[in-house]
Amino acid sequence: MRFTLHLRLLLGLFLVIQHATSADEVDFNRDIRPILSDKCYFCHGPDEENQEAGLRLDIRDEAIDLIEDGELIYRINESDPEFVMPPPESHLVLTDEEKATLALWVEQGAPYAGHWAFEKLPANVPVPTHASPSWAKDPIDRFTLSVMRAQGLQPNPAAKPLRWLRRATLDLTGLPPTVEQIGRFERRLKTQANTAYSIEVDELLRSTAFGEHMAVAWLDAARYADSYGYQSDKLNTQWPYRDWVVNAFNENLPYDEFLTWQLAGDLLEEPTKDQLVATAFNRVHRLNNEGGAVFEEWRLENVADRVHTFGTAVLGLTLECCRCHDHKYDPIPARDYYSLSAYFNSIDESGVYDRTEKVPCPSVLLPTEEQTVELDQARRAVDDAELRYQRIVAESRTRFERWQSSNPESLPIPDLRLALSFDQD
């Protein structure tokens, strides 16, 4: 899990930068979509309520006639306020550079492209071969050097060993190197020069600080906090989930399991305690304990919060827009929003904390090892007491039945003073 996402991000960044090196080729997502979104989509975008003249510029099939007959270029260059686009009353103006970019785009055939976030990465990307082998030590170096050369840049000189150590420790642990680390690294450079760098990286990856540093970004995305987040903002002790995330990074838990446990660990067959704790990802939303709060209202707010967090942390999308209407810029209709919310709408909770210091259900006990031993002993003691009780009840029933069979059905009421005396004895 540690490097999968990083490599995908680097590859995507390379493809974007590589595309940007072609100065003469207009890219729809990079060059055209921002212009249309800022200056045109309010009247000619996906929002039907504000759509003018039945024209949508966000869909090629609906805009191509206007583009090919020259109307688009004519209207953006028109000086007559009756015909110029955007119209003066919109208070939007295209710059000369934006007009030139649109004209070049039309000249190149007005190609459209899907939103970059929904485009699949290629199965294979050719590794540049003209990069300097003396500087490039791995494929990533060749990619970066290829782009630098295309931009007329050259790599910086290699960092000095101690500067590299500082960068590596800050990148992997968020901490500067200690005096002991510096001394150990310098000794390795003298005795193990060829492997000193890789050994240092391996040790940093094995340190607990690595998981703590990596967990910060995920906990931010998962909206983790130690308090309620609303008006009273009391202490919210969900730190076992925080510790689980740290341990997941330190143990290099596979990314698919990392997500599965958090989203549905309780639905796995015979889930472990760790898998149950991981599902707190769905429960670390803000908590309301206002006296006038309506349970169902805040339960549904919690459901919405899970949908939004899932979109942000897992899909890399903002889903808040389509809670009220079809998303204007991403292909997500409101119907899909509520279909997705159904997955997060089955947690049995009231939606709010009340005014007591309790944990809302569902919850799980997390005893220490010592407490686990004590609980096991207590359970065994209860089981033994239950067996003794059942044995005594059975013996008492037997004695009663024996006594009942040897005595008449009706007996005289005993003297009250005798009964009191018997009870006192």
N, C-alpha and C positions, 0 to 999 in steps of 0.2 A: 504493500500500500504506500510505502514511503515515497517511491519514485515514479509510480505509474502516472499520477496526475501531473507531476512536474514535467515529465517527458512529453506528455500530450500538449501541455501548455506551451512548451518550448517549440514543439513542432508547429503548432498553430500560429505562434508568433512569427516563426520563420516564414511560413507561407504568406502571412499578411505583409511582412516587410519585403519579401521577395517580389510580391505583386506590386508593391509600391515603387520598386525600382524602375518599372516601365513607365517613364514619365509621359509617353505619348499615348498610352492606353488608358482610357477612362474606365474606372471600376464602379459598378453601380452601387455596391454597398459602401464603398469608401468615399466616392465623390458625388454621386447623384442622390442616393436616398436621403442624406442629411439635408440637401437643398429642398427636395420635394416635401420632406417631413416638416421642415421649419416654415416654408413659404407657401406651400400649395395644399397640403393634406387637410387643412381645416375645412376648406370648401370642396376639395376634390379628393377626399380620402375615404376610408371605410365607414365613417360615421354618417349614417343615413339622415340623421336629423339636420345636419349642417351641410349636406351635399348639395351643390349648386349645378344646375344644367344637366343633371344626371351623369356627370363625368367623374370617373375614378381614375386617378393617375397612379394608384398603387398596384393596379392590375394591368399587365401589358395588353391583354386581349381587348380591354375596354378603352385603352388609351392610344393604341397603335395607329388608328385612322387619323386622329388629331395630330399625331407626331409625323406621320409619313406625308400628309398633305401640306406640311409646313406651318400649320396653324399655331403650334406651340411656340416655335421660334418667332413667328410674327407677333404674337401677343406679348411675349416678354420683352420685345424690343420696341413695341409701339409707344409713341409719346402721347397719343390721344387718351385722356383719362377715361373715356367711354369704353376703350378697348384694351388698355394695358392690363397686364396681369403680373403680379397681384394688383387688385384694384386699389386706388388711393385710400379708400375708407378702411381698408384692412390694416393700414399703417405698416405694411410689410414691403420691403424693397429688395430687389435682387441687385447684387453688386455686379460690376462689369466682369469680374472674374467668374462669378457664378453663371452669368449669361454665356460667357465663352465656354465654360465647362459643359453646360447643357447643349450648346451648339455642337461641340466636338462629339459629345455622346450620341446625338442624333446622326451626325455624319458617319459614325462608326456602326450604325444600324440600331441604335437605341436598345442594346441588350439589357434585360432585367436579370436579377439574381435573387434567390431566396435569402432570407435573413441569415447572416453568417453563422449565427448560433445553431441553426438547424441544418447546415450543410455538413455532410459526412466528410471526415478526413479521408484522404486517399489511402488505399491499402499499402502502397509503397511510394516512397519518395526517393528519387535518385540522390545519392550523396555526392556533393561536389567533388571533383577530382583534381581541380587546379589549385586547391589550397596548399599552402606550404607544409610539407610533411615535417619540417623541423620545428614548426610552431604548433600545428594541429596534432593533438595526441589522441583524439577520438572523434567519432562522427559529428558530435555536437560542435566541436571546434571548427570542423570543416564548414558546417552550415553558417556559423557566425562569421567566420573569416570571409566566406563567399559574399555575404551581404555587406560586410564592411568594405570590401574591395569595390563592390558595385556602387557604394556611396562615396568612393574616393578616400576611404579611411584606412588606417593601419592599426594593428593591435598595439596596445601599450606593452612596454617591457614586462617580463614576468615579475611578479611581486617578490620582494625579499622574503626569506623564510619566516621571520617573525611577523611580518605584516600579513602574510598568507595565513599563519596560525590564528592571528586575531580575527581575520575575516571568516575563517572556517568555523571557529568556535562561536562567533556571533551568529552566523547563519544557521548553525545546527543546534545550538543550545540557547541562544539569546544572551549569552554571558561572555565576558572577555576571558582569556586564558588566565589561569592562576600561575603563581610563581613556580609551583611544582610542575605544572604542565609545560611551561616554557623551558625549564631546566631539562626535563625528560626529552622534549623534542630536540633541543640542541645536542644532547648526547646521542640521540638516534641519528641525527644528521652526520655525525662523525663516524658512527659504526655501521649504520644501515642506510646509507644515503639513498639507495634505489627504492627502498620501501618505507622510508620514514613518513612520507605524506599519507600513503594509504593506511598505514598502521594508525596514524593519528585520527584519520577520519573514522576508521572502524571503532576506535575507542570512544569517540564522540557519539557515534550512533548507539553504542551500548550504554551510554550514561543515562541516568534517569532524567537529567535535564533536557535531553533530546525530546522525549515524549512530552514533557511539560511545555517546552517551547512550541512544538508542533500542535499541541492541543489548543493553544490560545486562539488560533484562527477558526478552528472548528467550533469551539465553545462560543465564540462571537456569533458565528452563523447560526448556531443552535439556540441563541438568545439566553444563554446560561447567566444566572445572576444569583446572588446570595440573599436577595430580599424580594418582597412581593412585587414591587414596581408600581403600585397604586398609592392611594392617599396615606395609609398608615405605614406602608413599606416595612413591615416587620421582617425579622430574620426568617429566611427560607432555607432550611438545612437539606439541600439536595447535593451536597458535596460528594456523596458516594458516586454519583454519575460523573462528576468531574474527574474523580480518581480513575474511574473505568476508562474514560477517554484517554487519559494519560497512559494508562497501562496498555491500551489497545495499540497505541503508537509504539510504545517501547517493545511490545511483543510482536510487532509487525503483523498484526491481524490482517488477513486479506480484505481488500476493500469491499468485496461483495458481502462478506460476513459482517464487516463493520457497519454497513448500511442495513442489512437484513436484521441484525440483532436490535438495532435502534428502532426500526420501524415496526417490527413484528416479532421481537424475541419471545414474547409470551405465547405466541401461536406455534412455536416450534414444539416438536414432540419431546416431552419431559424436559422443559427448559432448565438450564442451570441458573444459579443465582446471578452470575454475571450477565446472562442473557436477559434476565428480568430487570436487572439494574439498568441495562442499556436502553430499555424502553422508556426510561425517564426523558429521553429525547422528546417524546410526545407530551411530557408533563411539566417542562420547565418554563412554561409560559407565565405571564404575570397573573397574580392572584388577587381577587377583589374580596374584601370583607366588609364592605359598606353596609350599614344597617338596612338601607332601602333597596339593596341589590336584588334583582329578580333572578332566581336560580336558573331558569331555562334560558334567559337572555345571555347570562354570562357563560353558561355551558356552551352555547352556540358561538360565543366570541372565542372560547377556547378552541373549538373545532376550527374556526376560521384561522386562528393563529397557527394551528398545526399545518393547515394547507399552505399558508403563506411561507412558513418556515421550510416545509418540504420543497416548495418551489425555489426558494432562495438557496438553501444549502445543498440540495440534491440535483435539481434541474438547472440551476443557474438562471432562473426566470423570476420576474416579479409577477405574482398572480393576483395582487390586490385589485387591479383594474377590472378584471373580469368577474369580480364578485358582484358588480352592479351592472355590467354591460359587456358585450363582446369586446375583447381587447382590441384597441385601435391599431397597434403596431405589431403585435405578436399573434400568430394564428391560434388563439385560444378563445373559444366561445364561452359564454357564461354557463351554458349547459355542461360543458366539460368541467368547469370549476366545481359545480355542485355534484357531479358524478364523482369527482376526486374526493370531495369532502365527505362522501358517504363512507369512505374507508376509515376516516378519523372520527366518525360520529357514534362509535359504539363503546366508548369508555364510560363506565358506570360512575358518574360523579355528579355532584349537584351544581358545579360550576363556580362556586365561591367557597372561601373559608368562612366559617362563622366566627363568633367572637371568643372562641376557646382556642387554647394552644394545642391543636390536634392536627394530625396529618389527614387530609381528605382521602377517601378510598378512590381507587384501589391502592394499596400500599403493601410493602413487603418488609419484614423484619430483617435486620442486618446485624446479628450479634457478632461479637468478637469470638475468637477461638475459645477463650476462657469461658465466655458466656454461653457458647454452644455446648460445652461440657456440662455446665451447670443446668442448662435447659434440658439436656438429655437425662441427667440424673433426676431432675424434677419430674420429667415425663414418666420415667421408670417408677418413681415413688408413687405417682398418681395411679399408674397401672396396677401396682402391687396393692395399693389401698383399695382400688376398685374391686380387685379379686377377693380381698379379705371381706369387703363389705358384702359382695354377692354370696360368699360362703356363709357369713353370719346370717344373712337374710334367709338362705335356704335352710340352715339349721333351725332358725327360729320358726319358720313355717312348719317344719317337720314336728317340732315340739308342740306347736299350737294344734296341729291336726291330731296328734296323739292325745293331747289333753282334751280336745273337743269330743273325740270319740268315746272317752271314758267318763264324761260328765253330762248331766241332763241339759236339755235345750234351754231351760230357763233357770236362772239362779237368783237367789235373794240379793237385794242391794246391800252391800256391806255397810257396816257402821262408819259414818263419816270420820269420826275420830280415829278409827282404826286405819282408814285409808290415808289420812294425813300422817299418821305415825309411820306407816309403811313408806310413804314418799320421802319422809325425812331420813329414814334409815338408808 
